[in-house]
């Protein structure tokens, strides 16, 4: 996305008051290696008085841009990096080194770091032990957890594996937040497991139905990421006056949560159970 498109969308959002508590997030691809990363973040820094929460979702491969980022003061704005850490153990050594460099830089800054993990059905606890090193070496104590939302039905017989990962995170002292798009159904757990999981502070199962809008690089938008593969025409963000305007294209808005593709997958899983 160019700075021009970003500013146009930013100003439109400010004009119509669309957004959740003035929360702004940069997603990818990988934003820290994007051509206009510094231009866009520089604009955000100049307009912090209009933002409450600023997040960057990143695999931390853009070390030089991460270094540049840490040199800025975000004041009272809640600035954070959501580290897309899934797959770290399979990265090539040069990419791993970049990630570790970025983690070190962020550790020395005021920017908060949350490790985001998306568990796939073929994974188990051994795939997430690296988080202990992240906690010890870089002070990461917050986890954003999700199951692969496109393949939720594959977790039908994987409740114990999911439980073991969540218990490991809890017992290791991590605070845990659940991504609504990949929230695990309690029905995949046995009674004892479900009781434990439901009592972990910060675990709220299911999407709240109030997701923000994802704006794509060309200025079009989708209700949230599960709609990315939508084959029809996507509306320009600057043509929206409210969330319900999305109904003109999609036939429904983010508030119609039961029509969400990810929620539909959860429903199919629950029906099987």
NORHUTA-V782406 format. One line per field, one symbol per residue. ss: DSSP state (H for helix, E for strand, L for the rest). psi: psi as a letter, one per 40 degrees, with the letter a starting at -180 (. if undefined). burial: # if it has 24 or more other ideal C-beta (glycine too) atoms within 12 Angstrom, else .. A space follows every 10 residues. Layout:
ss->???
psi->???
burial->???
This chain:
ss->LLHHHHHHHH HHHHHHLLLL LLEEEELLLL HHHLLLHHHH HHHHHHLHHH LLEEEEEELL LLHHHHHHHL LLLLLLLEEE EEEELLLHHH LLHHHHHHHH HHHHHHHLLL LEEEEEEEEL LLLLHHHHLH HHHHHHHHLL LEEEEEELHH HHHHHLLLHH HHHHHHHHHH HLLLEEEELH HHLLLHHHLL HHHHHHHHLL LLLLLLLLLL LLLEELLLLE EELLHHHLLL LLLLLEHHHL LLHHHHHHHH LLLLLLHHHL HHHHHHHHHH HHL
psi->hidddddddd dddddefhih ffhhhhaaah deeidfdddd dddddefdee hdhhihhief egddddddde eihebehghi hhhgehedee iidddddddd dddddddeie hihhhhhhhi deiaddeede dddddddefh ehhhiiihde fddeedefdd dddddddddd deeiihihhd dfhhheeeii dddddddeeh hehhhiheef iahhhideei iidideedeh eahhihdeei eideddddde eiiddgdeeh dddddddddd dd.
burial->#...###.## .##....##. ...#####.# ##.#..##.# #.###.#... #.######## ###.##..## .#.#..#.## ########.. .......### ###.###.#. ########## #.#.#.##.# #..##..#.# #########. ######.##. ########## .#.#.##### #########. ..##.###.# ..#.###... #######.## #######..# ...##.##.# ..#.##..## .###..#.## ######..#. ...
